[in-house]
Amino acid sequence: MNISLKLSRSQHFITVCVFAGVACGLIGVGFHLAIAEVFGGLWSTYSGLGALVWPAMILTPAVAGLIVGLLLQFIEPGAVGSGIPQVKAAYHTQDGSIPGRQAFWRFIAGVISVGGGNSLGREGPTVHICSASCSQLGRLFRLDKERIRAMVPVGMAAGISAAFNAPIAAIMFVIEELLDDFSSAALGGILIAVVIAAVVERTLLGEEGALMTRSVEFATEPWMLVCLVLGPVAGLLGHLFVTSLLKARARARTLTMPAWVRPAAGGLSVGLIGTLVFALSDGHHGVFSIGYADLTSALAGELGLLALALLLIGKMIATVLCYASGASGGIFAPVLFIGAMLGGVFGVVEVELLKLSPDVAAAVALLGTGAFFAAVIRCPITSILIIFEMTRNYSLILPLMAGNLIAYAIAVRLRPIPVYDALLLQDGVNLRDLPQYQGKRNWKHIPVSAIMSAAPLSLSSSFSAERALGAIAEAGVSHRSYPVIDPESHRVDGLISHHELETLAANEVDKPLLNIVVGRKLVMLRPELRVDKAIAELLAQDVPRAPVVSDDGDCRLLGMITINDIVRQQNMTRDKETGEFNV
């Protein structure tokens, strides 16, 4: 009897997903232990330094930042930031291709950066490492192109499962953040990989949830109505956090210091803020690194109001400055930390005012963790599941759901583009390839920066028409019109059409383009302007296109937007009689 051992394509893919689950589980555990060992070793060393402990606390994150900055500049630039935006870009625009070297250097950079005390987390880097490793596994096992791409969400889910010990939330996070639907061909592989990764993590680190909380079961009581206040505050604070992060990141890129020095500057800010909070809060060092000890204390109701407030403010500022500097590390853990401190403040106040059990303060801290996560990360279902899985406490599910959804709704209203997508925009990745920005359903609420043509071909205002045509020919692209910009400030001076350039060159007009476009009507749009208002502005001014410029007053060119871009993107039609667009 002949028995065929040849696997079908689906069986081959599932087999690779089994290996991926084991690999991601080991990576997640190894990354966690390496960071904990480095950071724990540093604090053990501090205890024997005497008076030198203060400069050591201040300078250690800066030294770690300097090492990471050199690594990012000269060895692997792809290890910058959290890693989740890079994974999204690879999945949607690069067919899931992530270089294997990024996984190795991301591991090294993450251990140095987060283990060295910088105010960032390990979860985003874990996702990047696991996704890159799974992408390479797909190539190693000679999967077809479609299944190699499918290995990216497999790695993302397994990485989250291993990092948080939360397999159900890991699956939902991938669906909400990456896939945007439940019908992905990778879903079977994702299920297998997250289970195996969680089994590996629990075998090596134990069965406990990722967050240690008081094992108290709560009945539905009036104090839970605090979620109706906590939710809006978390939504507003989440918006402030994301806005500050994006503005600080944009500002950091305009600094004159070399890029490799910036993570050191970010680390120095962490050192100064963390040491100040440490001194004022009687020895709490949660601003440094992940801050797991103080996070656990907040979720156990063991921190006082002053410590909670100091850690909340200090962690928020330090994380913004550190991430904006270009260090290596994620925002998952800082978001959970800030949320816990915010909820802890509400909890302590409520306990004091209403004379409740200290267990209530711990419970409200947990509610704050979920609400702030929902406001910043923008995965509402994941924000509920992940808190439940990480704490194994179901009794708070109703106020948790209410607070999370309120915070999420407010954050979406204030900023339609989620933080990871906004980071991609800053990196010049156009969001038109992402499924959540395709079709009609979102067009009114997204900003023009989401669908503009980033980094368009521009012409120096000092060029003549003939020189401009030469630059266009050298670039190998041709458009109907081009922005004319100041060569030093990149300020937009005007627009000029390709036909006009040809006419000027044919007539041997040798004037600089600035002299040609000066005084012409010029409509410029801000990146945060909603698409519906942008198209109304273009129609009102009777212009088919406009440059998108920075909103810092310098009018630097960011991209170009045309009515045709919007029509193609949103599948709109225009009424012949009214001129209005039908959606």
Secondary structure, DSSP 8 states (H G I E B T S, - for coil): --------HHHHHHHHHHHHHHHHHHHHHHHHHHHHHHHHHHHHHHTT-GGGHHHHHHHHHHHHHHHHHHHHHHT-GGG-B-SHHHHHHHHHHSTT---HHHHHHHHHHHHHHHHTT-S-BSHHHHHHHHHHHHHHHHHHTT--HHHHHHHHHHHHHHHHHHHHS-HHHHHHHHIIIII-SS--TTHHHHHHHHHHHHHHHHHHH-SS-SS----------GGGGGHHHHHHHHHHHHHHHHHHHHHHHHHHTT-SS-TTTHHHHHHHHHHHHHHHHHHHTTS--TTSTT-HHHHHHHHTT---HHHHHHHHHHHHHHHHHHHHTT-B-BSHHHHHHHHHHHHHHHHHHHHHHHT--HHHHHHHHHHHHHHHHHHHH--HHHHHHHHHHHHT--TTHHHHHHHHHHHHHHHHHH-SS-HHHHHHHHTT--GGGSGGGSSSTTTTTSBGGGTSEES---EETT--HHHHHHHHHHHT---SEEEEE-TTT-BEEEEEEHHHHHHHHHTT----HHHHHTTS----B-TTSBHHHHHHHHHHHT-SEEEEE-TTTT-BEEEEEEHHHHHHHHT-EE-TTT--EE-
